[in-house]
């Protein structure tokens, strides 16, 4: 909506996008494709502290988010891996105060003409998660300063280094007053074109890998860089 200041957008497992739930690890191993059936199982088995830990798989596919004039988004958070106790479980809600596991399947996710005033962090530490095709087009980014604590405007990150996090496109975007611009780690397929980077405290674009994983096809062209305190483009590994 025009002129609305939104908070952080969370991309996570909910009742609407869960494809399966397994009691994991090791308590019973039962898998459910019906969320209501799982909730009934959870309620019965965890009476008195049954110790069942849910493992969710969930899909976020073919979604385009378009920003109206004057609307701002504080940031985006997407996570696959082990969520510690007390982290919000959007499926069980307040019924689950313990930990859970989640593997997201993200594909063809696009942000267009969105003004971000905080960090975009799309990360995975789960070997079953697949992120393939995340696009930012015509967006603006600021993280409120160049200090190290402000992190990267866009962080697209894989801990597993198994090729399942891939294909990010950043096109015709503006980065202003950020610690870093575009940061990728263990990502196969990176495209940054037609963007402007102005006043960054560290790297404008970082294509990172701390082991021998391949980066695939990397295209960086037609960008403008001003006042970048460290590397304009960094390749590692």
VMD Tcl script that draws the C-alpha trace (Angstrom):
set ca {
  {0.00 0.00 0.00}
  {1.25 3.57 -0.66}
  {2.97 5.34 2.21}
  {2.87 2.42 4.65}
  {5.92 1.59 6.79}
  {5.97 -2.19 7.06}
  {8.03 -4.21 9.48}
  {10.07 -7.27 8.63}
  {8.64 -9.71 6.09}
  {9.10 -13.31 7.23}
  {9.14 -16.14 4.68}
  {8.53 -19.29 6.71}
  {6.48 -22.44 7.16}
  {2.82 -21.71 7.93}
  {-0.39 -23.74 7.85}
  {-0.91 -22.57 4.27}
  {2.35 -23.65 2.64}
  {3.51 -26.73 4.57}
  {3.94 -29.72 2.27}
  {4.80 -32.23 5.00}
  {5.55 -32.47 8.71}
  {7.64 -35.19 10.32}
  {8.16 -35.81 14.02}
  {11.90 -35.47 14.03}
  {14.39 -36.50 15.19}
  {13.80 -40.03 16.31}
  {10.84 -39.85 18.66}
  {8.32 -41.44 16.32}
  {9.29 -40.57 12.75}
  {5.70 -40.22 11.53}
  {5.10 -37.94 8.54}
  {1.91 -36.03 7.77}
  {0.82 -34.11 4.68}
  {-2.29 -32.84 6.48}
  {-1.49 -30.10 8.99}
  {-4.63 -30.67 11.07}
  {-3.78 -34.36 11.43}
  {-0.30 -33.44 12.60}
  {-1.69 -30.95 15.11}
  {-3.93 -33.64 16.56}
  {-0.96 -36.02 16.78}
  {1.14 -33.27 18.39}
  {-1.52 -32.49 20.99}
  {-1.91 -36.17 21.93}
  {1.76 -37.13 22.00}
  {3.16 -34.06 23.76}
  {0.79 -34.16 26.72}
  {3.07 -34.25 29.72}
  {6.15 -33.34 27.68}
  {6.44 -35.93 24.92}
  {9.47 -34.28 23.37}
  {8.29 -34.49 19.74}
  {10.20 -32.05 17.50}
  {8.49 -31.05 14.23}
  {10.38 -30.98 10.94}
  {8.52 -28.88 8.34}
  {8.97 -28.78 4.60}
  {7.25 -25.80 3.00}
  {7.02 -24.21 -0.45}
  {7.17 -20.55 -1.47}
  {6.89 -20.53 -5.27}
  {5.98 -18.12 -8.06}
  {5.46 -15.08 -5.82}
  {5.97 -11.46 -6.88}
  {5.85 -8.67 -4.29}
  {5.44 -5.16 -5.74}
  {6.01 -2.01 -3.69}
  {3.78 1.06 -4.05}
  {5.12 4.62 -3.89}
  {6.29 5.60 -0.43}
  {5.90 2.11 1.08}
  {8.92 0.80 2.98}
  {9.87 -2.65 4.24}
  {12.13 -3.02 7.28}
  {13.71 -6.19 5.89}
  {13.17 -9.78 4.83}
  {14.02 -12.94 6.78}
  {13.96 -16.47 5.35}
  {15.60 -19.36 7.15}
  {16.03 -23.12 6.74}
  {17.64 -25.17 9.48}
  {17.20 -25.74 13.21}
  {15.21 -23.04 15.01}
  {16.01 -22.88 18.70}
  {13.49 -23.06 21.52}
  {11.38 -19.94 21.81}
  {11.53 -19.10 18.09}
  {8.09 -18.44 16.63}
  {6.56 -21.58 15.15}
  {3.99 -20.25 12.68}
  {2.32 -23.68 12.34}
  {1.83 -24.69 15.97}
  {1.99 -21.15 17.34}
  {2.01 -20.85 21.11}
  {1.49 -24.61 21.43}
  {5.16 -25.17 20.59}
  {7.61 -23.45 22.91}
  {10.44 -25.82 21.92}
  {12.63 -26.01 18.84}
  {11.76 -27.14 15.33}
  {13.39 -27.83 11.98}
  {12.37 -26.35 8.63}
  {13.42 -26.83 5.01}
  {11.98 -24.23 2.64}
  {11.61 -24.71 -1.10}
  {11.82 -21.21 -2.57}
  {11.58 -20.64 -6.33}
  {10.67 -17.76 -8.63}
  {10.43 -15.21 -5.82}
  {10.56 -11.59 -7.03}
  {10.65 -8.25 -5.21}
  {9.90 -5.34 -7.55}
  {10.04 -1.61 -6.78}
  {10.31 -2.23 -3.04}
  {12.10 0.29 -0.79}
  {14.02 -1.65 1.87}
  {15.19 0.20 4.98}
  {16.72 -2.90 6.58}
  {18.53 -6.13 5.74}
  {17.33 -8.85 3.41}
  {18.62 -12.16 4.80}
  {17.74 -15.34 2.88}
  {19.79 -18.16 4.37}
  {19.92 -21.93 4.66}
  {21.79 -24.36 6.89}
  {19.57 -27.35 5.97}
  {20.75 -29.77 3.31}
  {17.18 -30.47 2.08}
  {16.26 -26.82 1.45}
  {16.26 -25.57 -2.15}
  {16.37 -21.87 -3.11}
  {16.32 -21.37 -6.87}
  {15.46 -18.03 -8.42}
  {15.29 -14.93 -6.20}
  {15.07 -11.58 -8.02}
  {15.23 -7.95 -6.90}
  {14.24 -5.49 -9.62}
  {14.03 -1.72 -9.30}
  {14.40 -1.83 -5.51}
  {16.25 0.53 -3.17}
  {18.24 -0.47 -0.12}
  {19.65 1.30 2.91}
  {20.75 -0.28 6.18}
  {21.11 2.93 8.13}
  {24.85 3.40 7.91}
  {28.18 1.87 6.98}
  {29.08 0.45 10.41}
  {30.06 -3.22 10.56}
  {27.05 -4.07 12.72}
  {24.69 -3.11 9.90}
  {25.54 -6.14 7.76}
  {24.67 -6.61 4.09}
  {21.70 -5.09 2.30}
  {21.14 -8.45 0.54}
  {22.57 -11.63 2.08}
  {21.93 -14.84 0.11}
  {23.64 -17.57 2.08}
  {24.14 -21.33 2.11}
  {25.88 -23.14 4.93}
  {25.48 -26.61 3.40}
  {27.44 -25.81 0.19}
  {25.58 -28.49 -1.75}
  {24.44 -26.46 -4.76}
  {20.87 -26.05 -3.50}
  {21.04 -22.26 -3.06}
  {21.35 -20.68 -6.49}
  {20.36 -18.09 -9.07}
  {20.00 -14.65 -7.55}
  {19.33 -11.66 -9.82}
  {19.72 -8.03 -8.68}
  {18.67 -5.66 -11.46}
  {18.32 -1.86 -11.66}
  {18.53 -1.43 -7.87}
  {20.02 1.34 -5.72}
  {22.18 0.78 -2.63}
  {22.89 3.82 -0.48}
  {24.48 4.11 2.96}
  {24.97 0.38 3.61}
  {27.70 -1.70 5.20}
  {27.68 -4.10 2.21}
  {25.58 -4.31 -0.93}
  {25.08 -7.82 -2.32}
  {26.66 -10.69 -0.34}
  {26.44 -14.32 -1.51}
  {27.99 -17.40 0.06}
  {28.09 -20.88 -1.53}
  {25.71 -19.67 -4.24}
  {25.69 -20.97 -7.81}
  {24.57 -18.29 -10.28}
  {24.86 -14.58 -9.42}
  {23.70 -11.68 -11.62}
  {24.02 -8.00 -10.68}
  {23.23 -5.56 -13.52}
  {22.37 -1.89 -13.89}
  {22.65 -1.10 -10.18}
  {24.06 1.91 -8.32}
  {26.14 1.51 -5.17}
  {26.87 4.71 -3.22}
  {28.48 5.06 0.22}
  {29.32 1.54 1.38}
  {31.54 0.71 4.34}
  {32.81 -2.61 2.98}
  {32.28 -4.55 -0.28}
  {29.73 -3.50 -2.89}
  {29.40 -7.04 -4.30}
  {30.88 -10.12 -2.61}
  {30.74 -13.56 -4.22}
  {32.02 -15.67 -1.36}
  {32.86 -19.31 -0.85}
  {35.21 -20.59 1.83}
  {35.67 -24.00 0.26}
  {35.99 -25.43 -3.24}
  {32.36 -25.00 -4.33}
  {31.79 -23.58 -7.83}
  {30.01 -20.27 -8.39}
  {28.52 -21.21 -11.74}
  {27.67 -18.33 -14.07}
  {28.41 -14.89 -12.58}
  {27.36 -11.74 -14.48}
  {28.23 -8.28 -13.11}
  {27.77 -5.52 -15.68}
  {26.49 -1.98 -16.17}
  {26.75 -0.97 -12.51}
  {27.93 2.32 -10.98}
  {30.08 2.40 -7.84}
  {30.79 5.47 -5.68}
  {32.42 5.84 -2.27}
  {33.05 2.14 -1.63}
  {35.48 1.86 1.27}
  {36.70 -1.68 0.54}
  {36.37 -3.83 -2.58}
  {34.04 -2.92 -5.40}
  {33.77 -6.62 -6.36}
  {35.16 -9.43 -4.24}
  {35.57 -13.02 -5.37}
  {36.65 -15.60 -2.80}
  {37.23 -19.29 -3.43}
}
mol new
graphics top color blue
foreach p $ca { graphics top sphere $p radius 0.5 }
foreach p [lrange $ca 0 end-1] q [lrange $ca 1 end] { graphics top cylinder $p $q radius 0.2 }
display resetview
